Amino acid sequence: MSTPAAAVRAAIAAEWVKLRTVRSTFWLLLLAFALSVGLAHLIGLTFADMKPDPERPFDPLFAAFYSLTLGQLPLVAFGVLAMGGEYSSGTIRSSLAAVPRRGLFYGGKLLAEVPLLLGFSLVTVPAAFLVSQAALGPQGVSVGADGAVEAMIGASLYLTLITLFATGVATMLRGSALSLGVLLPLLFLGSQGLGNIPKVKTVTQFLPDQLGTVVMHLTGPPGDPRFGRPYGPWTGMALLALWTAAALLGGHLALRRRDA
């Protein structure tokens, strides 16, 4: 008779095999890396040619991490497909037949995702930082610059949490197409495009994709009426963690209470 620990290890191993053997995993992570690092280089080159403005000081970390606002799109698709693909393809039935305890199945999937996401983020974020600062030339900063390490840690956590949030949403909505149709406009078109309108910003600045902007230096200075945020870097990350926990809990409840 297997022990609970052995059952957990077996569930994680099974989910890891799924992630490793599905083609979309490789291509989506490759696309996320290419967008994040490639755009960071291009943004760095763009700002390198700009003349310094004493009234609007330039933050080199903005050039490093703005590319992640697009690089995260394939990661969200990865998070959605990790669970939504089970429903879309019908393999959810065989998966639950192999692991009848739904909480164990769900937990195994999440625990297989986390190290992959963290590993990806811990490679991609420093790479984006380094290429952007090299492209900035004299305006670039080193890893030892004030706030650089904090921003890289925050960006890595952000990418991991936003992807897990997407997995939770896909589990609640039980499919990939609907989940992507909800997440992409809500998180990236709505909050990015409308977030600078004062009355709309009151709400959109608390959406998941906006809560990592302070730690990644993508907002204005504190008190900026248009681009500032009423929360600090780690308060924003804590709020994102709450969003992610709520989505994952909702996914767990939906998985337990509904038929496959």
N, C-alpha and C positions, 0 to 999 in steps of 0.2 A: 504494500500500500504506500503510495507516494505521500511525502510530507507536504505541508503547505508551501514551504520554501521551494521544494522541487517543482511543485505545480506552477509557481510564479516564474521560476527560471524557464520552464518548458513553454509557458505562454509568451514570455519575452522572446525566446529563441524563435518561436513560430512566427511572431510578428516581424522580427528582424529579417527572417528569410523572405517574407513578403516584400518588405521595403527594399531589400537588396536586389531582388530578382525582377521587380517591376521596372520597365524602361523609364517610365515617367520620373522616377526618383532621380536618376542620373541626369536626365535632360533638364529637369526643373532646377536642380541645384546648380548645374553648370550655367544655366541662364541667369539665375540669381547672382552667381559670382561674377559673371561677365558684365551684367548691368551695374552691379555695385562698384566694381573696381574700374571698369572701363569709363563709366560716367564720372567717377571721382577724378580720374585723370583729365578728362575733358573739361570738367568744371574748374579744376586747378589751373589748366592752361588759360581758360577764359578770364579768371580773376588775376592771373599773373600779368596780363596786359593792361589792367585797369590802374589808373593813377590813384594814389592814396588820397582819401578825403578825410581831413581832420574832424569834420562834423559828423561823419558816419564811419567810425572805425571798423575795419574789416576783421572778422573772426576767421582765422585759418581753419578752424574745426568745422565751420559751416561747409566749406568746400569738401571736407573729408567725408561728411556723413549725409549730405543732402541726397546723394545718389541712392542711399538706402530706401528713400521713399518710393523709388521705382524698383529697386532690387528686391524689396519685400513682396512684390506681386507674385513672382513664381513661388515664393515660400508659402504664401497663403494658399495658392493652388495646390501645393504639395500637402499642406495640412488638411485641406478639404478632401483631396483624393485619398489620403491615407485611410479615412473612414467612409467618406461618401462613395468611393469606388466600390466598397463592399456591397452597398445597397444597389448601386447602378448596375453592377455586373451580376448580382444575385448570389455572390459568394458568401454573403452574410449568413445564409442558412447553413452552409457547410462549415463555416467558421464556428458558429454557435453549436453545431453538432459535435465538433471536435472539442470545444471548450464550453460546456453547458452553463457554467457559472459566468453570467454576463459581466459581473464586476471584475472577475479575473481576466476575461477576454479584453475588456475595455482598458483595464489597468496595464495589461501586458502591451497593448498597442501604444499607449502613452509612454510607458517606460522604454519602449524600443525607439520612439521618436526622440526623446529628450537628449540622449548622448549624441545622436546624429546631428541634431540641430545645434547643440552647444559646440560640437566639434567644427561644424561648418561655420558658425558665427565667429569662433575664435581664430579661424583662418581668414575669413573674408573681411572682417572689420579692420584688423591691423593692416591687411593688404590695401584696403581702400584708403586708410590713413596715410600709409607710406607713399603710394603713388600720387595722391593728391598733393602732399607736401613737396614731393620732388618736382611736380609740375608747377607749383607756385613759385619755385625759385627762391629769391631772397625773402619773399613774404611767408615762406613755409616755416614750420616749427618742428622741433624734434619730439620724440616720445616723452621726454622729460618736461615738456612745456606744461604750464599750469592748466590743469583740467583735462589734459589729453588722455591719461590712463583712465580717469573716471568716466570720460565720454566713451572710450572704447569698451569698458566693462558694461556700461549702461546700454550701448548699442547692441552688444552681444546678447544681453538679457532681453532687450526689446524684441529682437528678431525671433528668439526662442519663444517668448510669451505670445507674440502675435500669431505665430504659426499654431501653437497649441490652442489659442482662442478659436482659430479657424476650424480646427479639428472638432472642438466642442460644438460649434455652430452646425457643422456638417452632420454630426451625430443627432442633434435635435431635429434637423430638417430632413434627415434620412436620404440624402442624395447629393450629388456633386453639382448638377446644373443649377438647381435652385439656390444652393448655398453660395456658389460663385456669383449668381445673379443678384443676391442680396448683399454679400460682403464687399464686392469690388466697388459698386456705386456708393454704398453707405460709408465705407471706410476711406476710400481714396478719391473718389470724384466729389462727393458731397462735402466732406470735411476739408479737403484741400482746396476745392474751388470756392466754397462758400464761407470758409472759416475766417475770412478777413472782413466780412460784413458784421458790424458791431452787434446787432441784435441776434444774428444767427450764431456768431462766435460764442455767445453765452452758453450755448448748448454744445456746439461742435468741438470746442476745446476740451471737452471731457469724453470725447469718443476715443476708443482704444488706440487708434493710429496716431492721435495727437498727444497722447500722454507721455510719449518718449521723446518729444521734441526738445524739451528743456535740457535733459541730460546730454542730448546729442548736439546741442548748440544750434538748433534750427529755428529758434524764436528770437525775438528782439530782447533788449535788456529789460530787467524788472521795471514795471511802471509804464512801459511802452503801451499806449492806448490801443494800438492796432495789432502789433505782433507779440506783445508780452503775454505771459500766463500768470494766473493767480496762485500758482503752486510752484514749488521748487523741483529740482531734478529727481530726487528720490521719492518725494511725495507723488509725483507723476507716475513713477515706476510702481509704487505701491498700489495706486489706483488701477493701473493696467493689470497688476497681479490679481486684483479683486475681480476685474472684468473676466480675466482668463479663468479664475476659479469658478465664477458663476456660470460661464459657458460650459466648462467641463462637468460641473455638477448637473446642469440642465441636460447635457448629453447622457450622463449616467442614468438619470431618472427616466429619460425618454427610452433608452435602451432596455431598461428593466421592465417598463410598463407596457411597451408596445410589442406586437408580434414582429418577427423578422420579415 
